[in-house]
Amino acid sequence: MSHKKFPIHPARPELICWGCDRYCAADAMACGNGSDRTQHPSELFGPDWAEWEPPVEQRRDPPSHPSDKSTG
């Protein structure tokens, strides 16, 4: 069984519910959701949503405490 290819930049994403593999029309959802359609990621995060990567944090040394210093 093959999966449907998820469109990266659909022409009219507002016409489809993206919540499951059925891709129902927004006005005829068959999945039983019934309340509201799931938006495509491009509607939520913009056209470059597929290139987004989480920010990488720089590793920092723990702060030194005055009590850690040895007194000669």
Secondary structure, DSSP 8 states (H G I E B T S, - for coil): -------SS-S-GGGB--SSTT--BTTS--SS--S-----HHHHH-TTGGG--------------GGGS---
